[in-house]
Amino acid sequence: MTASRAVVLLSGGLDSATCLLIARREDFEVLALSFDYGQRHAVELDRARAIAARYGVRAHRIARLDFPGKGASALTDLEIAVPRDGLGKESIPVTYVPARNTLFLAHALAWAEIEGASDVFIGANALDYSGYPDCRPEFLEAFEKMANLGTKAGVEGRTAFRIRAPLVAMTKAQIVRLAAELGLDFALTSSCYSPGPLGQACGSCDSCLLREKGFREAGIADPGRGPGLSS
């Protein structure tokens, strides 16, 4: 009997890696999809490769996307500084990348339709997060509706697509505990928006602060802060 397939958006960070392990726990055959979109924290792609290899996905693709250039986001424009120690000070911070999750999910949906996969996993979170509008449940629900209206498999009734965001209502501490329960090697993951030359975490960007908060509140030491690995 062929296992059901799922596409997992795998950035190389804590949340997406946890989603991959959730999909495996549910006995999905995992297709992992990562993106090179000119992000300054491209070390996450090395982490995504390591996670995919470690946890035995069926296939791992890294797709290249050309996002709008100058001025689009602090994650893609090196002339825009990544905010430091500013978590929660901006409703939508300059690290927001225009329509990023829309584009990621569209690519995942296309691959899912080709492969006969009904489930697409994304590590979106709307509780302990930076305020990105494309991480909210309303957006994910709307995309799921669109997926079933705008695909041949959905219209013909062959596939009922589901956009799965199992972490969307969890705190970072809850995510850390769940990841530990699932056996995630935290040292393989990368979360920092502005890592050093060896991939070491800056410790002060929104993503680093959220990760530190999660591990601290979970009462678990973060092994992902060693030399050559980003937090």
C-alpha positions as CSV (number, residue, x, y, z in Angstrom):
1,M,0.0,0.0,0.0
2,T,1.4,3.4,-1.0
3,A,1.8,5.9,1.8
4,S,0.0,9.2,1.6
5,R,2.2,12.0,0.5
6,A,2.5,15.5,2.0
7,V,4.5,18.6,0.9
8,V,6.3,20.2,3.8
9,L,7.7,23.8,3.5
10,L,11.1,23.4,5.1
11,S,13.1,26.6,5.8
12,G,15.6,24.9,8.0
13,G,14.2,26.6,11.1
14,L,12.7,25.2,14.3
15,D,9.1,25.5,13.3
16,S,9.3,24.0,9.8
17,A,11.5,21.1,11.1
18,T,8.9,20.4,13.7
19,C,6.2,20.3,11.0
20,L,8.3,17.8,9.1
21,L,8.4,15.5,12.1
22,I,4.7,15.9,12.7
23,A,4.1,14.8,9.1
24,R,6.3,11.8,9.6
25,R,4.5,10.9,12.8
26,E,1.3,10.9,10.8
27,D,2.9,8.4,8.4
28,F,3.1,10.8,5.4
29,E,5.7,10.2,2.8
30,V,7.3,13.7,2.9
31,L,8.2,15.9,0.0
32,A,10.3,18.8,1.4
33,L,10.4,22.1,-0.4
34,S,12.8,25.0,0.4
35,F,13.4,28.3,-1.3
36,D,16.4,30.3,-2.2
37,Y,15.0,33.8,-2.5
38,G,18.1,35.8,-2.0
39,Q,17.7,35.8,1.8
40,R,20.7,37.1,3.8
41,H,20.3,34.1,6.1
42,A,21.0,31.6,3.4
43,V,22.7,29.3,5.9
44,E,19.1,28.1,6.6
45,L,19.3,26.2,3.2
46,D,22.2,24.2,4.5
47,R,20.2,23.4,7.6
48,A,17.2,22.4,5.5
49,R,19.4,20.0,3.5
50,A,20.8,18.5,6.7
51,I,17.3,18.1,8.2
52,A,15.9,16.5,5.0
53,A,18.8,14.0,4.9
54,R,18.6,13.2,8.6
55,Y,14.9,12.5,8.7
56,G,14.5,10.6,5.4
57,V,12.3,12.6,3.1
58,R,11.2,11.1,-0.2
59,A,12.5,14.2,-2.1
60,H,13.9,17.6,-1.3
61,R,13.7,20.5,-3.7
62,I,15.3,23.9,-3.3
63,A,13.5,26.3,-5.7
64,R,14.9,29.7,-6.7
65,L,12.6,32.7,-6.5
66,D,13.5,36.3,-7.5
67,F,11.7,38.6,-5.0
68,P,11.5,42.3,-5.6
69,G,14.8,43.9,-5.1
70,K,15.9,47.1,-3.4
71,G,13.7,48.2,-0.5
72,A,11.5,45.1,-0.4
73,S,12.6,43.6,2.9
74,A,15.5,43.6,5.4
75,L,15.8,39.9,4.7
76,T,16.6,40.4,1.0
77,D,18.1,43.9,0.9
78,L,21.5,44.2,2.6
79,E,21.1,47.9,2.8
80,I,18.2,47.6,5.2
81,A,19.3,46.8,8.8
82,V,17.7,43.9,10.5
83,P,16.0,45.3,13.7
84,R,17.8,44.5,16.9
85,D,16.1,44.1,20.3
86,G,12.8,45.3,18.7
87,L,10.5,42.4,19.1
88,G,6.9,43.6,19.3
89,K,7.8,47.3,18.6
90,E,6.5,47.2,15.0
91,S,3.2,45.7,14.0
92,I,4.7,44.4,10.7
93,P,8.5,44.7,10.8
94,V,10.8,45.4,8.0
95,T,11.8,41.7,7.9
96,Y,8.4,41.1,6.3
97,V,8.9,39.8,2.7
98,P,6.2,40.7,0.3
99,A,3.7,37.8,-0.3
100,R,6.4,35.3,0.7
101,N,4.0,32.6,2.1
102,T,1.6,33.1,-0.8
103,L,4.4,32.3,-3.3
104,F,5.8,29.4,-1.1
105,L,2.3,27.8,-0.8
106,A,1.6,28.2,-4.5
107,H,4.7,26.3,-5.4
108,A,3.9,23.7,-2.8
109,L,0.4,23.3,-4.1
110,A,1.6,22.8,-7.6
111,W,4.0,20.1,-6.5
112,A,1.3,18.5,-4.4
113,E,-1.1,18.3,-7.3
114,I,1.5,16.7,-9.5
115,E,2.5,14.2,-6.8
116,G,-1.1,13.4,-5.7
117,A,-0.5,14.8,-2.2
118,S,-3.5,16.3,-0.5
119,D,-1.7,17.9,2.5
120,V,0.7,20.9,2.6
121,F,2.4,21.6,5.9
122,I,3.6,25.1,6.8
123,G,5.3,26.2,10.1
124,A,3.2,29.4,10.4
125,N,2.6,30.7,13.9
126,A,0.2,33.4,15.0
127,L,0.9,33.5,18.7
128,D,4.6,34.0,19.4
129,Y,5.6,35.5,16.1
130,S,6.8,38.7,14.4
131,G,3.4,39.9,13.2
132,Y,3.5,38.8,9.6
133,P,0.0,38.9,8.0
134,D,0.7,35.7,5.9
135,C,1.1,33.7,9.1
136,R,-2.5,34.2,10.3
137,P,-5.2,31.5,10.3
138,E,-7.4,33.7,8.1
139,F,-4.8,33.8,5.4
140,L,-4.2,30.0,5.6
141,E,-8.0,29.3,5.4
142,A,-8.4,31.5,2.4
143,F,-5.5,29.9,0.6
144,E,-6.9,26.4,1.3
145,K,-10.2,27.5,-0.2
146,M,-8.4,28.9,-3.3
147,A,-6.3,25.7,-3.6
148,N,-9.5,23.7,-4.0
149,L,-11.1,26.2,-6.4
150,G,-8.1,26.8,-8.6
151,T,-6.7,23.4,-9.3
152,K,-7.8,20.6,-11.7
153,A,-7.5,18.0,-8.9
154,G,-9.6,20.1,-6.6
155,V,-12.3,21.0,-9.2
156,E,-12.6,17.4,-10.4
157,G,-12.9,16.2,-6.8
158,R,-9.8,13.9,-7.0
159,T,-8.1,15.8,-4.2
160,A,-9.3,17.8,-1.2
161,F,-6.3,20.0,-0.5
162,R,-5.6,20.8,3.1
163,I,-3.2,23.6,4.2
164,R,-1.8,22.3,7.5
165,A,-0.4,24.7,10.1
166,P,-0.2,22.6,13.2
167,L,1.8,25.2,15.2
168,V,-0.3,28.2,14.4
169,A,-1.8,28.6,17.9
170,M,1.1,27.3,19.9
171,T,3.6,29.3,21.9
172,K,7.3,28.9,21.2
173,A,7.7,27.0,24.4
174,Q,5.0,24.6,23.3
175,I,6.7,24.2,20.0
176,V,10.1,23.5,21.6
177,R,8.6,20.9,23.9
178,L,6.8,19.2,21.0
179,A,9.9,19.2,18.9
180,A,11.8,17.6,21.7
181,E,9.1,14.9,22.1
182,L,9.4,14.2,18.4
183,G,13.1,13.8,18.5
184,L,14.2,16.9,16.6
185,D,18.0,17.5,16.7
186,F,17.8,21.3,17.5
187,A,21.4,21.7,16.6
188,L,20.5,21.1,12.9
189,T,18.1,24.1,12.8
190,S,18.7,27.7,12.0
191,S,16.5,30.7,13.0
192,C,18.6,33.8,12.9
193,Y,17.8,36.6,10.4
194,S,21.3,38.0,10.4
195,P,23.8,35.2,11.1
196,G,27.6,35.7,11.3
197,P,30.0,34.4,8.7
198,L,30.1,31.0,10.3
199,G,26.3,30.9,10.6
200,Q,26.4,31.9,14.3
201,A,23.3,33.6,15.7
202,C,23.2,37.3,16.3
203,G,21.1,36.8,19.4
204,S,19.1,40.0,19.0
205,C,16.9,39.8,15.9
206,D,13.2,39.0,16.3
207,S,13.7,35.4,15.4
208,C,16.6,34.9,17.8
209,L,14.6,36.6,20.6
210,L,11.5,34.4,20.0
211,R,13.7,31.3,19.9
212,E,15.5,32.2,23.1
213,K,12.1,32.9,24.8
214,G,10.8,29.5,23.7
215,F,13.7,27.5,25.0
216,R,13.8,29.5,28.2
217,E,10.1,29.0,28.9
218,A,10.3,25.3,28.0
219,G,13.1,24.8,30.4
220,I,15.3,23.2,27.6
221,A,18.8,24.2,26.7
222,D,19.2,25.2,23.1
223,P,22.1,23.2,21.5
224,G,21.8,25.2,18.3
225,R,23.9,28.1,19.5
226,G,27.3,26.5,19.0
227,P,30.1,27.6,16.6
228,G,29.1,27.4,13.0
229,L,25.4,26.9,13.8
230,S,22.8,29.6,14.0
231,S,20.3,29.9,16.8
